[in-house]
Amino acid sequence: MSYKKAKDLLPIELVELIQQYVDGECIYIPRREGTKRDWGTNTSTRGELNRRDAKIYTDYLSGVDLNTLSVTYYLSYKSIQRIVLKEKKKRNVL
């Protein structure tokens, strides 16, 4: 999320009205219902995590134990378990 200057976006009358409630403070204006975006849609983070999780699952299938995966990927043992289970479900292995 980036900051925008209210005086560059809003009519001066509206800026003055808002200043009566929050003068010089930062406020968050939420998106309207129906225009919310899912997490990670603006960046490549979601895709990177999906690729990482797929790689973890591939390593797991090749026989790498969960403790080693935990150390290799700098994640907790529980996180590795969660990822493996999620990838199993994704591939309908369960």
ChimeraX attribute file (.defattr): number of C-alpha atoms within 10 A of each C-alpha:
attribute: neighborCount
match mode: 1-to-1
recipient: residues
	/A:1	5
	/A:2	3
	/A:3	8
	/A:4	8
	/A:5	7
	/A:6	12
	/A:7	12
	/A:8	9
	/A:9	9
	/A:10	11
	/A:11	10
	/A:12	12
	/A:13	10
	/A:14	11
	/A:15	15
	/A:16	14
	/A:17	11
	/A:18	13
	/A:19	12
	/A:20	8
	/A:21	9
	/A:22	11
	/A:23	11
	/A:24	8
	/A:25	7
	/A:26	8
	/A:27	8
	/A:28	7
	/A:29	6
	/A:30	8
	/A:31	9
	/A:32	7
	/A:33	6
	/A:34	6
	/A:35	8
	/A:36	9
	/A:37	9
	/A:38	7
	/A:39	9
	/A:40	11
	/A:41	10
	/A:42	10
	/A:43	9
	/A:44	9
	/A:45	12
	/A:46	13
	/A:47	12
	/A:48	11
	/A:49	12
	/A:50	13
	/A:51	12
	/A:52	14
	/A:53	19
	/A:54	16
	/A:55	12
	/A:56	22
	/A:57	22
	/A:58	14
	/A:59	15
	/A:60	16
	/A:61	11
	/A:62	9
	/A:63	9
	/A:64	13
	/A:65	12
	/A:66	19
	/A:67	14
	/A:68	14
	/A:69	19
	/A:70	17
	/A:71	12
	/A:72	10
	/A:73	12
	/A:74	11
	/A:75	12
	/A:76	14
	/A:77	15
	/A:78	12
	/A:79	13
	/A:80	24
	/A:81	16
	/A:82	13
	/A:83	18
	/A:84	20
	/A:85	15
	/A:86	15
	/A:87	19
	/A:88	13
	/A:89	11
	/A:90	10
	/A:91	9
	/A:92	8
	/A:93	8
	/A:94	8
